[in-house]
Amino acid sequence: MSKPAALTSRINALAAELDAELRALRRDIHAHPELARTEHRTSELVAARLEEAGLTVHRVAGTGLYCDIDPAGIQDVLQSRRLRRVALRADMDALPLQETSGLDYASTVKGVTHACGHDAHTAVVLGAGLILASLAAEGTLDIGVRLIFQPAEELQPGGALDLIEAGVLAGVDQIYAIHCDPKFDAGQVGTRIGPITSASDTITVTLSSTGGHTSRPHLTGDVVYALGMVATVTPALLGRRLDPRSGVNLTWGSVRAGSAANAIPSVGVLTGTLRCLDVRAWDRAEDLLRELIDQVVAPTGVDVDLQIQRGVPPVDNDERCVRHMDDAAETILGPDSVLLTEQSLGGEDFGWYLTRIPGSMARLGTRTPGGRTFDLHQADLVIDESAIGVGARFLAQVAVQAESQGIDRRTPTA
């Protein structure tokens, strides 16, 4: 048996040994969800298991942590600067929702649940790490791997920035991740070259005037009328000023103004989200949005204040890294395991890592074949737990094949 085939066989065997443990760990995390930046129990649970496996854990950015898994003879490799290192990233935070799944291991924390699958992400990356640690101990791992367990993905601009600032990408050549997708069956992965998620900014438009009586609208700036113009005209203009291929979408979620039928209020507020699949259009959109809103409001005579809370960039998958993930999936999961995933206008802070180094995120199928298709960020989400072992095997294979892929070596940053 060739060395690559032997490694794949060994990964499968190690994953089978870990399967029950990883399911139990995921259930433990699911039953004890923690919101962004409060993932203390989850972080300690992961750290304890990594340390039990003989790995050195580094705690960063509050509840974040990372550890390195290195091949034998690491000092010689480091001195010759021939070591390649890839990173595998998981996010750990839950959502402020009351779970309605009815599972035996449902959330025990009122108003908090893992409705986005981060409990599974954590178990998957931990499982891949334990497999790779075993390979390193056996002397068959030829590449350095960094495991990253990140807090606060559900906040914007996201915990990824905190970890990047703490130096978790130093010396890393490429980074990979998975995200649960209940539209794919367990055993399948979805990949796509280029952007698979969207930039996401929060927009708040506040209009103000002196206010007045609805019988005399000519004596004041009518903020309600102006809000209507901003709400309807601005998205249309934005679509004419930016390349439609950039996937720009401005959608309003809240309009607040006044409380009486015969009174023009003095203040009105409009809030929504600006999403964009192209990072270049995203960079331009803020200044353009300010210009357009000023122009739309100018004839009404009201004052305008625009606040843009910068969110996250698109997850823009590197072509070479996507093809590498495809090859790894076909090797470990079979030739029919890889599907083309659709683009999403949802935000994901993994995109921040990809503004620094190449990498790719794949969708991990979590639907029971023939079963119900659940939706993420819904309180009744249920995943097929076989997906955990699938994801662990997949990411471990991604790591070991990265060496033979011949990834470009970058000079480590401080």
Contacts in CASP RR format, 6 or more apart in sequence:
PFRMAT RR
TARGET T0000
AUTHOR 0000-0000-0000
METHOD contacts of the structure
MODEL  1
MSKPAALTSRINALAAELDAELRALRRDIHAHPELARTEHRTSELVAARL
EEAGLTVHRVAGTGLYCDIDPAGIQDVLQSRRLRRVALRADMDALPLQET
SGLDYASTVKGVTHACGHDAHTAVVLGAGLILASLAAEGTLDIGVRLIFQ
PAEELQPGGALDLIEAGVLAGVDQIYAIHCDPKFDAGQVGTRIGPITSAS
DTITVTLSSTGGHTSRPHLTGDVVYALGMVATVTPALLGRRLDPRSGVNL
TWGSVRAGSAANAIPSVGVLTGTLRCLDVRAWDRAEDLLRELIDQVVAPT
GVDVDLQIQRGVPPVDNDERCVRHMDDAAETILGPDSVLLTEQSLGGEDF
GWYLTRIPGSMARLGTRTPGGRTFDLHQADLVIDESAIGVGARFLAQVAV
QAESQGIDRRTPTA
1 9 0 8 1.000
3 140 0 8 1.000
4 331 0 8 1.000
4 401 0 8 1.000
4 404 0 8 1.000
6 140 0 8 1.000
7 135 0 8 1.000
7 140 0 8 1.000
7 400 0 8 1.000
8 331 0 8 1.000
8 332 0 8 1.000
8 397 0 8 1.000
10 135 0 8 1.000
10 138 0 8 1.000
10 140 0 8 1.000
11 131 0 8 1.000
11 135 0 8 1.000
11 332 0 8 1.000
11 393 0 8 1.000
11 396 0 8 1.000
11 397 0 8 1.000
11 400 0 8 1.000
12 332 0 8 1.000
12 393 0 8 1.000
14 130 0 8 1.000
14 131 0 8 1.000
14 134 0 8 1.000
14 135 0 8 1.000
14 396 0 8 1.000
15 127 0 8 1.000
15 131 0 8 1.000
15 389 0 8 1.000
15 392 0 8 1.000
15 393 0 8 1.000
15 396 0 8 1.000
18 127 0 8 1.000
18 130 0 8 1.000
18 131 0 8 1.000
18 389 0 8 1.000
18 392 0 8 1.000
19 388 0 8 1.000
19 389 0 8 1.000
22 123 0 8 1.000
22 124 0 8 1.000
22 126 0 8 1.000
22 127 0 8 1.000
22 388 0 8 1.000
22 389 0 8 1.000
22 392 0 8 1.000
23 123 0 8 1.000
23 385 0 8 1.000
23 388 0 8 1.000
25 45 0 8 1.000
25 49 0 8 1.000
25 123 0 8 1.000
25 126 0 8 1.000
26 119 0 8 1.000
26 120 0 8 1.000
26 122 0 8 1.000
26 123 0 8 1.000
26 385 0 8 1.000
26 388 0 8 1.000
27 105 0 8 1.000
28 45 0 8 1.000
28 105 0 8 1.000
29 42 0 8 1.000
29 45 0 8 1.000
29 92 0 8 1.000
29 114 0 8 1.000
29 119 0 8 1.000
29 122 0 8 1.000
29 123 0 8 1.000
30 103 0 8 1.000
30 105 0 8 1.000
30 106 0 8 1.000
30 107 0 8 1.000
30 113 0 8 1.000
30 114 0 8 1.000
30 119 0 8 1.000
31 105 0 8 1.000
31 106 0 8 1.000
31 107 0 8 1.000
31 108 0 8 1.000
32 41 0 8 1.000
32 42 0 8 1.000
32 107 0 8 1.000
32 108 0 8 1.000
32 109 0 8 1.000
33 94 0 8 1.000
33 95 0 8 1.000
33 107 0 8 1.000
33 109 0 8 1.000
33 112 0 8 1.000
33 113 0 8 1.000
33 114 0 8 1.000
33 119 0 8 1.000
34 40 0 8 1.000
34 41 0 8 1.000
34 42 0 8 1.000
34 92 0 8 1.000
34 93 0 8 1.000
34 94 0 8 1.000
34 109 0 8 1.000
34 112 0 8 1.000
35 93 0 8 1.000
35 94 0 8 1.000
35 95 0 8 1.000
35 96 0 8 1.000
35 112 0 8 1.000
35 154 0 8 1.000
36 93 0 8 1.000
36 151 0 8 1.000
36 152 0 8 1.000
36 153 0 8 1.000
36 154 0 8 1.000
36 155 0 8 1.000
36 159 0 8 1.000
37 62 0 8 1.000
37 63 0 8 1.000
37 93 0 8 1.000
37 151 0 8 1.000
37 152 0 8 1.000
37 155 0 8 1.000
38 63 0 8 1.000
38 93 0 8 1.000
39 63 0 8 1.000
39 64 0 8 1.000
39 92 0 8 1.000
39 93 0 8 1.000
39 151 0 8 1.000
39 152 0 8 1.000
40 63 0 8 1.000
42 63 0 8 1.000
42 92 0 8 1.000
42 122 0 8 1.000
43 59 0 8 1.000
43 63 0 8 1.000
43 64 0 8 1.000
43 65 0 8 1.000
43 92 0 8 1.000
43 149 0 8 1.000
43 151 0 8 1.000
46 65 0 8 1.000
46 92 0 8 1.000
46 122 0 8 1.000
46 126 0 8 1.000
46 149 0 8 1.000
47 57 0 8 1.000
47 59 0 8 1.000
47 65 0 8 1.000
49 126 0 8 1.000
49 130 0 8 1.000
50 57 0 8 1.000
50 67 0 8 1.000
50 126 0 8 1.000
50 129 0 8 1.000
50 147 0 8 1.000
51 57 0 8 1.000
53 129 0 8 1.000
53 130 0 8 1.000
53 133 0 8 1.000
54 133 0 8 1.000
55 67 0 8 1.000
55 68 0 8 1.000
55 69 0 8 1.000
55 133 0 8 1.000
56 67 0 8 1.000
56 68 0 8 1.000
57 65 0 8 1.000
57 66 0 8 1.000
57 67 0 8 1.000
58 65 0 8 1.000
58 66 0 8 1.000
58 67 0 8 1.000
59 65 0 8 1.000
60 66 0 8 1.000
60 162 0 8 1.000
60 163 0 8 1.000
60 166 0 8 1.000
60 167 0 8 1.000
60 168 0 8 1.000
61 151 0 8 1.000
61 159 0 8 1.000
61 162 0 8 1.000
61 163 0 8 1.000
61 165 0 8 1.000
61 166 0 8 1.000
62 151 0 8 1.000
62 162 0 8 1.000
63 92 0 8 1.000
63 151 0 8 1.000
64 92 0 8 1.000
64 149 0 8 1.000
64 150 0 8 1.000
64 151 0 8 1.000
64 163 0 8 1.000
65 149 0 8 1.000
66 146 0 8 1.000
66 147 0 8 1.000
66 148 0 8 1.000
66 149 0 8 1.000
66 163 0 8 1.000
66 168 0 8 1.000
67 146 0 8 1.000
67 147 0 8 1.000
68 85 0 8 1.000
68 144 0 8 1.000
68 145 0 8 1.000
68 146 0 8 1.000
68 147 0 8 1.000
69 129 0 8 1.000
69 132 0 8 1.000
69 133 0 8 1.000
69 136 0 8 1.000
69 141 0 8 1.000
69 144 0 8 1.000
69 145 0 8 1.000
69 146 0 8 1.000
69 147 0 8 1.000
70 77 0 8 1.000
70 83 0 8 1.000
70 136 0 8 1.000
70 141 0 8 1.000
70 144 0 8 1.000
70 145 0 8 1.000
71 77 0 8 1.000
71 83 0 8 1.000
71 136 0 8 1.000
71 139 0 8 1.000
71 141 0 8 1.000
71 142 0 8 1.000
71 143 0 8 1.000
71 144 0 8 1.000
72 136 0 8 1.000
72 139 0 8 1.000
72 141 0 8 1.000
74 83 0 8 1.000
77 83 0 8 1.000
81 409 0 8 1.000
82 409 0 8 1.000
83 143 0 8 1.000
83 144 0 8 1.000
84 143 0 8 1.000
84 144 0 8 1.000
84 173 0 8 1.000
84 402 0 8 1.000
84 403 0 8 1.000
84 406 0 8 1.000
84 407 0 8 1.000
84 409 0 8 1.000
85 143 0 8 1.000
85 144 0 8 1.000
85 145 0 8 1.000
85 146 0 8 1.000
85 171 0 8 1.000
85 172 0 8 1.000
85 173 0 8 1.000
86 143 0 8 1.000
86 144 0 8 1.000
86 145 0 8 1.000
86 146 0 8 1.000
86 172 0 8 1.000
86 173 0 8 1.000
86 174 0 8 1.000
86 175 0 8 1.000
86 176 0 8 1.000
86 398 0 8 1.000
86 399 0 8 1.000
86 402 0 8 1.000
86 407 0 8 1.000
87 145 0 8 1.000
87 146 0 8 1.000
87 147 0 8 1.000
87 148 0 8 1.000
87 168 0 8 1.000
87 169 0 8 1.000
87 172 0 8 1.000
87 174 0 8 1.000
87 175 0 8 1.000
87 176 0 8 1.000
87 353 0 8 1.000
88 125 0 8 1.000
88 128 0 8 1.000
88 129 0 8 1.000
88 145 0 8 1.000
88 146 0 8 1.000
88 147 0 8 1.000
88 148 0 8 1.000
88 175 0 8 1.000
88 176 0 8 1.000
88 177 0 8 1.000
88 395 0 8 1.000
88 398 0 8 1.000
88 399 0 8 1.000
89 125 0 8 1.000
89 148 0 8 1.000
89 149 0 8 1.000
89 150 0 8 1.000
89 175 0 8 1.000
89 176 0 8 1.000
89 177 0 8 1.000
89 350 0 8 1.000
89 353 0 8 1.000
90 118 0 8 1.000
90 121 0 8 1.000
90 122 0 8 1.000
90 124 0 8 1.000
90 125 0 8 1.000
90 126 0 8 1.000
90 147 0 8 1.000
90 148 0 8 1.000
90 149 0 8 1.000
90 150 0 8 1.000
90 177 0 8 1.000
91 118 0 8 1.000
91 121 0 8 1.000
91 122 0 8 1.000
91 149 0 8 1.000
91 150 0 8 1.000
91 151 0 8 1.000
91 153 0 8 1.000
91 349 0 8 1.000
92 118 0 8 1.000
92 121 0 8 1.000
92 122 0 8 1.000
92 149 0 8 1.000
92 150 0 8 1.000
92 151 0 8 1.000
92 153 0 8 1.000
93 118 0 8 1.000
93 151 0 8 1.000
93 152 0 8 1.000
93 153 0 8 1.000
93 154 0 8 1.000
93 155 0 8 1.000
94 107 0 8 1.000
94 109 0 8 1.000
94 112 0 8 1.000
94 113 0 8 1.000
94 114 0 8 1.000
94 115 0 8 1.000
94 116 0 8 1.000
94 118 0 8 1.000
94 119 0 8 1.000
94 154 0 8 1.000
95 112 0 8 1.000
95 113 0 8 1.000
95 114 0 8 1.000
95 115 0 8 1.000
95 116 0 8 1.000
95 154 0 8 1.000
95 377 0 8 1.000
96 111 0 8 1.000
96 112 0 8 1.000
97 111 0 8 1.000
97 112 0 8 1.000
97 113 0 8 1.000
97 115 0 8 1.000
97 377 0 8 1.000
97 378 0 8 1.000
97 379 0 8 1.000
98 110 0 8 1.000
98 111 0 8 1.000
98 113 0 8 1.000
98 379 0 8 1.000
99 106 0 8 1.000
99 107 0 8 1.000
99 111 0 8 1.000
99 113 0 8 1.000
99 115 0 8 1.000
99 379 0 8 1.000
99 380 0 8 1.000
100 379 0 8 1.000
100 380 0 8 1.000
101 113 0 8 1.000
101 379 0 8 1.000
101 380 0 8 1.000
101 381 0 8 1.000
101 382 0 8 1.000
102 380 0 8 1.000
103 382 0 8 1.000
106 113 0 8 1.000
107 113 0 8 1.000
107 114 0 8 1.000
113 379 0 8 1.000
113 381 0 8 1.000
114 120 0 8 1.000
114 381 0 8 1.000
115 376 0 8 1.000
115 377 0 8 1.000
115 378 0 8 1.000
115 379 0 8 1.000
115 381 0 8 1.000
116 154 0 8 1.000
116 180 0 8 1.000
116 376 0 8 1.000
116 377 0 8 1.000
116 381 0 8 1.000
117 180 0 8 1.000
117 366 0 8 1.000
117 376 0 8 1.000
117 381 0 8 1.000
117 383 0 8 1.000
118 153 0 8 1.000
120 180 0 8 1.000
120 364 0 8 1.000
120 366 0 8 1.000
120 383 0 8 1.000
120 387 0 8 1.000
120 388 0 8 1.000
121 177 0 8 1.000
121 178 0 8 1.000
121 179 0 8 1.000
121 180 0 8 1.000
122 149 0 8 1.000
123 388 0 8 1.000
123 392 0 8 1.000
124 178 0 8 1.000
124 364 0 8 1.000
124 388 0 8 1.000
124 389 0 8 1.000
124 391 0 8 1.000
124 392 0 8 1.000
124 395 0 8 1.000
125 147 0 8 1.000
125 148 0 8 1.000
125 149 0 8 1.000
125 177 0 8 1.000
125 392 0 8 1.000
125 395 0 8 1.000
126 147 0 8 1.000
126 149 0 8 1.000
126 392 0 8 1.000
127 389 0 8 1.000
127 392 0 8 1.000
127 396 0 8 1.000
128 147 0 8 1.000
128 391 0 8 1.000
128 392 0 8 1.000
128 393 0 8 1.000
128 394 0 8 1.000
128 395 0 8 1.000
128 396 0 8 1.000
128 399 0 8 1.000
129 145 0 8 1.000
129 147 0 8 1.000
129 392 0 8 1.000
129 396 0 8 1.000
130 392 0 8 1.000
131 392 0 8 1.000
131 393 0 8 1.000
131 396 0 8 1.000
132 141 0 8 1.000
132 145 0 8 1.000
132 396 0 8 1.000
132 399 0 8 1.000
132 400 0 8 1.000
135 141 0 8 1.000
135 396 0 8 1.000
135 400 0 8 1.000
141 400 0 8 1.000
142 400 0 8 1.000
142 403 0 8 1.000
143 399 0 8 1.000
143 400 0 8 1.000
143 402 0 8 1.000
143 403 0 8 1.000
144 399 0 8 1.000
145 399 0 8 1.000
146 168 0 8 1.000
146 172 0 8 1.000
148 163 0 8 1.000
148 168 0 8 1.000
148 175 0 8 1.000
150 159 0 8 1.000
150 160 0 8 1.000
150 163 0 8 1.000
151 159 0 8 1.000
151 162 0 8 1.000
152 158 0 8 1.000
152 159 0 8 1.000
152 162 0 8 1.000
153 159 0 8 1.000
153 160 0 8 1.000
153 348 0 8 1.000
153 349 0 8 1.000
153 350 0 8 1.000
156 200 0 8 1.000
156 202 0 8 1.000
156 309 0 8 1.000
156 310 0 8 1.000
156 311 0 8 1.000
156 312 0 8 1.000
156 349 0 8 1.000
157 310 0 8 1.000
157 311 0 8 1.000
157 312 0 8 1.000
157 349 0 8 1.000
157 352 0 8 1.000
158 311 0 8 1.000
158 312 0 8 1.000
158 349 0 8 1.000
158 352 0 8 1.000
159 349 0 8 1.000
160 312 0 8 1.000
160 349 0 8 1.000
160 350 0 8 1.000
160 351 0 8 1.000
160 352 0 8 1.000
160 353 0 8 1.000
161 349 0 8 1.000
161 352 0 8 1.000
164 352 0 8 1.000
164 353 0 8 1.000
164 356 0 8 1.000
167 413 0 8 1.000
169 175 0 8 1.000
169 353 0 8 1.000
169 356 0 8 1.000
169 357 0 8 1.000
169 413 0 8 1.000
170 412 0 8 1.000
170 413 0 8 1.000
170 414 0 8 1.000
171 410 0 8 1.000
171 412 0 8 1.000
171 413 0 8 1.000
172 357 0 8 1.000
173 357 0 8 1.000
173 358 0 8 1.000
173 407 0 8 1.000
173 408 0 8 1.000
173 409 0 8 1.000
173 410 0 8 1.000
174 318 0 8 1.000
174 321 0 8 1.000
174 357 0 8 1.000
174 358 0 8 1.000
174 359 0 8 1.000
174 402 0 8 1.000
174 407 0 8 1.000
175 353 0 8 1.000
175 354 0 8 1.000
175 357 0 8 1.000
175 358 0 8 1.000
175 359 0 8 1.000
176 321 0 8 1.000
176 325 0 8 1.000
176 359 0 8 1.000
176 360 0 8 1.000
176 361 0 8 1.000
176 362 0 8 1.000
176 395 0 8 1.000
176 398 0 8 1.000
176 399 0 8 1.000
177 350 0 8 1.000
177 360 0 8 1.000
177 361 0 8 1.000
177 362 0 8 1.000
178 189 0 8 1.000
178 361 0 8 1.000
178 362 0 8 1.000
178 363 0 8 1.000
178 364 0 8 1.000
178 391 0 8 1.000
178 394 0 8 1.000
178 395 0 8 1.000
179 348 0 8 1.000
179 350 0 8 1.000
179 361 0 8 1.000
179 362 0 8 1.000
179 363 0 8 1.000
179 364 0 8 1.000
180 363 0 8 1.000
180 364 0 8 1.000
180 365 0 8 1.000
180 366 0 8 1.000
180 376 0 8 1.000
180 383 0 8 1.000
180 387 0 8 1.000
181 190 0 8 1.000
181 341 0 8 1.000
181 363 0 8 1.000
181 364 0 8 1.000
181 365 0 8 1.000
181 366 0 8 1.000
181 376 0 8 1.000
182 365 0 8 1.000
182 366 0 8 1.000
182 367 0 8 1.000
182 373 0 8 1.000
182 374 0 8 1.000
182 375 0 8 1.000
182 376 0 8 1.000
182 381 0 8 1.000
182 383 0 8 1.000
183 363 0 8 1.000
183 365 0 8 1.000
183 367 0 8 1.000
183 373 0 8 1.000
184 190 0 8 1.000
184 339 0 8 1.000
184 341 0 8 1.000
184 363 0 8 1.000
184 364 0 8 1.000
184 365 0 8 1.000
184 366 0 8 1.000
184 367 0 8 1.000
185 365 0 8 1.000
185 367 0 8 1.000
185 368 0 8 1.000
185 369 0 8 1.000
185 370 0 8 1.000
185 384 0 8 1.000
186 365 0 8 1.000
186 366 0 8 1.000
186 367 0 8 1.000
186 368 0 8 1.000
186 369 0 8 1.000
186 383 0 8 1.000
186 384 0 8 1.000
186 386 0 8 1.000
186 387 0 8 1.000
186 390 0 8 1.000
187 333 0 8 1.000
187 337 0 8 1.000
187 365 0 8 1.000
187 386 0 8 1.000
187 387 0 8 1.000
187 390 0 8 1.000
188 333 0 8 1.000
188 337 0 8 1.000
188 338 0 8 1.000
188 339 0 8 1.000
188 365 0 8 1.000
189 325 0 8 1.000
189 329 0 8 1.000
189 333 0 8 1.000
189 337 0 8 1.000
189 338 0 8 1.000
189 339 0 8 1.000
189 362 0 8 1.000
189 363 0 8 1.000
189 364 0 8 1.000
189 365 0 8 1.000
189 391 0 8 1.000
189 394 0 8 1.000
190 338 0 8 1.000
190 339 0 8 1.000
190 340 0 8 1.000
190 341 0 8 1.000
190 362 0 8 1.000
190 363 0 8 1.000
190 364 0 8 1.000
190 365 0 8 1.000
191 317 0 8 1.000
191 322 0 8 1.000
191 325 0 8 1.000
191 326 0 8 1.000
191 329 0 8 1.000
191 338 0 8 1.000
191 339 0 8 1.000
191 340 0 8 1.000
191 341 0 8 1.000
191 360 0 8 1.000
191 362 0 8 1.000
191 363 0 8 1.000
192 317 0 8 1.000
192 322 0 8 1.000
192 340 0 8 1.000
192 341 0 8 1.000
192 342 0 8 1.000
192 343 0 8 1.000
193 317 0 8 1.000
193 319 0 8 1.000
193 322 0 8 1.000
193 323 0 8 1.000
194 316 0 8 1.000
194 317 0 8 1.000
194 318 0 8 1.000
194 319 0 8 1.000
194 322 0 8 1.000
195 277 0 8 1.000
195 278 0 8 1.000
195 279 0 8 1.000
195 314 0 8 1.000
195 315 0 8 1.000
195 316 0 8 1.000
195 317 0 8 1.000
195 343 0 8 1.000
196 314 0 8 1.000
196 315 0 8 1.000
196 317 0 8 1.000
196 341 0 8 1.000
196 343 0 8 1.000
196 344 0 8 1.000
196 361 0 8 1.000
196 363 0 8 1.000
197 314 0 8 1.000
197 315 0 8 1.000
197 343 0 8 1.000
197 344 0 8 1.000
197 345 0 8 1.000
197 346 0 8 1.000
197 347 0 8 1.000
197 348 0 8 1.000
197 350 0 8 1.000
197 351 0 8 1.000
197 361 0 8 1.000
198 247 0 8 1.000
198 249 0 8 1.000
198 275 0 8 1.000
198 276 0 8 1.000
198 277 0 8 1.000
198 314 0 8 1.000
198 343 0 8 1.000
198 344 0 8 1.000
198 345 0 8 1.000
198 346 0 8 1.000
198 347 0 8 1.000
199 274 0 8 1.000
199 275 0 8 1.000
199 276 0 8 1.000
199 277 0 8 1.000
199 279 0 8 1.000
199 282 0 8 1.000
199 311 0 8 1.000
199 312 0 8 1.000
199 313 0 8 1.000
199 314 0 8 1.000
199 347 0 8 1.000
200 273 0 8 1.000
200 274 0 8 1.000
200 275 0 8 1.000
200 311 0 8 1.000
200 312 0 8 1.000
200 345 0 8 1.000
200 346 0 8 1.000
200 347 0 8 1.000
201 273 0 8 1.000
201 274 0 8 1.000
201 275 0 8 1.000
201 285 0 8 1.000
201 286 0 8 1.000
201 308 0 8 1.000
201 309 0 8 1.000
201 310 0 8 1.000
201 311 0 8 1.000
202 271 0 8 1.000
202 272 0 8 1.000
202 273 0 8 1.000
202 308 0 8 1.000
202 309 0 8 1.000
202 311 0 8 1.000
203 250 0 8 1.000
203 270 0 8 1.000
203 271 0 8 1.000
203 272 0 8 1.000
203 273 0 8 1.000
203 274 0 8 1.000
203 289 0 8 1.000
203 306 0 8 1.000
203 307 0 8 1.000
203 308 0 8 1.000
203 309 0 8 1.000
204 269 0 8 1.000
204 270 0 8 1.000
204 271 0 8 1.000
204 272 0 8 1.000
204 306 0 8 1.000
204 307 0 8 1.000
204 308 0 8 1.000
204 309 0 8 1.000
205 227 0 8 1.000
205 230 0 8 1.000
205 269 0 8 1.000
205 270 0 8 1.000
205 271 0 8 1.000
205 293 0 8 1.000
205 304 0 8 1.000
205 305 0 8 1.000
205 306 0 8 1.000
205 307 0 8 1.000
206 267 0 8 1.000
206 268 0 8 1.000
206 269 0 8 1.000
206 304 0 8 1.000
206 305 0 8 1.000
206 306 0 8 1.000
206 307 0 8 1.000
207 223 0 8 1.000
207 226 0 8 1.000
207 227 0 8 1.000
207 230 0 8 1.000
207 267 0 8 1.000
207 268 0 8 1.000
207 269 0 8 1.000
207 270 0 8 1.000
207 297 0 8 1.000
207 302 0 8 1.000
207 303 0 8 1.000
207 304 0 8 1.000
207 305 0 8 1.000
208 223 0 8 1.000
208 266 0 8 1.000
208 267 0 8 1.000
208 268 0 8 1.000
208 302 0 8 1.000
208 303 0 8 1.000
208 305 0 8 1.000
209 220 0 8 1.000
209 221 0 8 1.000
209 222 0 8 1.000
209 223 0 8 1.000
209 264 0 8 1.000
209 266 0 8 1.000
209 301 0 8 1.000
209 302 0 8 1.000
209 303 0 8 1.000
210 220 0 8 1.000
210 221 0 8 1.000
210 266 0 8 1.000
211 220 0 8 1.000
211 221 0 8 1.000
211 223 0 8 1.000
211 263 0 8 1.000
211 264 0 8 1.000
211 265 0 8 1.000
211 266 0 8 1.000
212 219 0 8 1.000
212 220 0 8 1.000
212 263 0 8 1.000
212 264 0 8 1.000
212 266 0 8 1.000
213 262 0 8 1.000
213 263 0 8 1.000
213 264 0 8 1.000
214 261 0 8 1.000
214 262 0 8 1.000
214 263 0 8 1.000
214 264 0 8 1.000
215 262 0 8 1.000
217 225 0 8 1.000
217 264 0 8 1.000
220 264 0 8 1.000
221 264 0 8 1.000
221 300 0 8 1.000
221 301 0 8 1.000
221 302 0 8 1.000
222 264 0 8 1.000
222 300 0 8 1.000
222 302 0 8 1.000
223 257 0 8 1.000
223 264 0 8 1.000
223 265 0 8 1.000
223 266 0 8 1.000
223 267 0 8 1.000
223 268 0 8 1.000
223 302 0 8 1.000
224 257 0 8 1.000
224 258 0 8 1.000
224 264 0 8 1.000
224 265 0 8 1.000
224 268 0 8 1.000
225 300 0 8 1.000
226 297 0 8 1.000
226 300 0 8 1.000
226 301 0 8 1.000
226 302 0 8 1.000
227 255 0 8 1.000
227 257 0 8 1.000
227 268 0 8 1.000
227 270 0 8 1.000
228 255 0 8 1.000
229 296 0 8 1.000
229 297 0 8 1.000
229 300 0 8 1.000
230 270 0 8 1.000
230 293 0 8 1.000
230 296 0 8 1.000
230 297 0 8 1.000
231 252 0 8 1.000
231 255 0 8 1.000
231 270 0 8 1.000
233 296 0 8 1.000
234 250 0 8 1.000
234 289 0 8 1.000
234 292 0 8 1.000
234 293 0 8 1.000
234 296 0 8 1.000
235 249 0 8 1.000
235 250 0 8 1.000
235 251 0 8 1.000
237 292 0 8 1.000
237 296 0 8 1.000
238 248 0 8 1.000
238 250 0 8 1.000
238 285 0 8 1.000
238 288 0 8 1.000
238 289 0 8 1.000
238 292 0 8 1.000
239 248 0 8 1.000
241 288 0 8 1.000
241 292 0 8 1.000
242 248 0 8 1.000
242 276 0 8 1.000
242 281 0 8 1.000
242 284 0 8 1.000
242 285 0 8 1.000
242 288 0 8 1.000
243 278 0 8 1.000
243 281 0 8 1.000
245 278 0 8 1.000
246 276 0 8 1.000
246 277 0 8 1.000
246 278 0 8 1.000
246 280 0 8 1.000
246 281 0 8 1.000
246 282 0 8 1.000
247 275 0 8 1.000
247 276 0 8 1.000
247 277 0 8 1.000
247 278 0 8 1.000
247 281 0 8 1.000
247 345 0 8 1.000
248 274 0 8 1.000
248 275 0 8 1.000
248 276 0 8 1.000
248 277 0 8 1.000
248 281 0 8 1.000
248 285 0 8 1.000
249 273 0 8 1.000
249 274 0 8 1.000
249 275 0 8 1.000
249 276 0 8 1.000
249 345 0 8 1.000
250 272 0 8 1.000
250 273 0 8 1.000
250 274 0 8 1.000
250 275 0 8 1.000
250 289 0 8 1.000
251 272 0 8 1.000
251 273 0 8 1.000
251 275 0 8 1.000
252 270 0 8 1.000
252 271 0 8 1.000
252 272 0 8 1.000
253 271 0 8 1.000
253 272 0 8 1.000
253 273 0 8 1.000
254 269 0 8 1.000
254 270 0 8 1.000
254 271 0 8 1.000
254 272 0 8 1.000
255 268 0 8 1.000
255 269 0 8 1.000
255 270 0 8 1.000
256 268 0 8 1.000
256 269 0 8 1.000
256 270 0 8 1.000
257 265 0 8 1.000
257 267 0 8 1.000
257 268 0 8 1.000
257 269 0 8 1.000
258 265 0 8 1.000
258 268 0 8 1.000
259 265 0 8 1.000
274 285 0 8 1.000
274 289 0 8 1.000
274 308 0 8 1.000
275 345 0 8 1.000
275 346 0 8 1.000
275 347 0 8 1.000
276 282 0 8 1.000
276 285 0 8 1.000
276 314 0 8 1.000
277 314 0 8 1.000
277 343 0 8 1.000
277 345 0 8 1.000
278 314 0 8 1.000
279 313 0 8 1.000
279 314 0 8 1.000
279 316 0 8 1.000
279 355 0 8 1.000
282 313 0 8 1.000
282 314 0 8 1.000
286 308 0 8 1.000
286 310 0 8 1.000
289 306 0 8 1.000
289 308 0 8 1.000
290 306 0 8 1.000
290 308 0 8 1.000
293 304 0 8 1.000
293 306 0 8 1.000
294 304 0 8 1.000
297 304 0 8 1.000
312 347 0 8 1.000
312 348 0 8 1.000
312 349 0 8 1.000
312 351 0 8 1.000
312 352 0 8 1.000
313 351 0 8 1.000
313 352 0 8 1.000
313 354 0 8 1.000
313 355 0 8 1.000
314 351 0 8 1.000
315 347 0 8 1.000
315 348 0 8 1.000
315 350 0 8 1.000
315 351 0 8 1.000
315 354 0 8 1.000
315 361 0 8 1.000
316 351 0 8 1.000
316 354 0 8 1.000
317 354 0 8 1.000
317 359 0 8 1.000
317 360 0 8 1.000
317 361 0 8 1.000
318 354 0 8 1.000
318 358 0 8 1.000
318 359 0 8 1.000
318 360 0 8 1.000
320 358 0 8 1.000
320 405 0 8 1.000
321 358 0 8 1.000
321 359 0 8 1.000
321 360 0 8 1.000
322 360 0 8 1.000
324 360 0 8 1.000
324 398 0 8 1.000
324 401 0 8 1.000
324 402 0 8 1.000
324 405 0 8 1.000
325 360 0 8 1.000
325 362 0 8 1.000
325 398 0 8 1.000
326 338 0 8 1.000
327 401 0 8 1.000
327 405 0 8 1.000
328 394 0 8 1.000
328 397 0 8 1.000
328 398 0 8 1.000
328 401 0 8 1.000
329 337 0 8 1.000
329 338 0 8 1.000
329 362 0 8 1.000
329 394 0 8 1.000
329 397 0 8 1.000
330 337 0 8 1.000
330 338 0 8 1.000
331 397 0 8 1.000
331 401 0 8 1.000
332 393 0 8 1.000
332 394 0 8 1.000
332 396 0 8 1.000
332 397 0 8 1.000
333 390 0 8 1.000
333 393 0 8 1.000
333 394 0 8 1.000
341 362 0 8 1.000
341 363 0 8 1.000
348 361 0 8 1.000
350 361 0 8 1.000
353 359 0 8 1.000
357 410 0 8 1.000
362 394 0 8 1.000
364 387 0 8 1.000
364 390 0 8 1.000
364 391 0 8 1.000
364 394 0 8 1.000
365 384 0 8 1.000
365 387 0 8 1.000
365 390 0 8 1.000
366 374 0 8 1.000
366 383 0 8 1.000
366 384 0 8 1.000
366 387 0 8 1.000
367 373 0 8 1.000
367 374 0 8 1.000
367 384 0 8 1.000
368 384 0 8 1.000
372 382 0 8 1.000
374 380 0 8 1.000
374 381 0 8 1.000
374 382 0 8 1.000
374 383 0 8 1.000
375 381 0 8 1.000
END
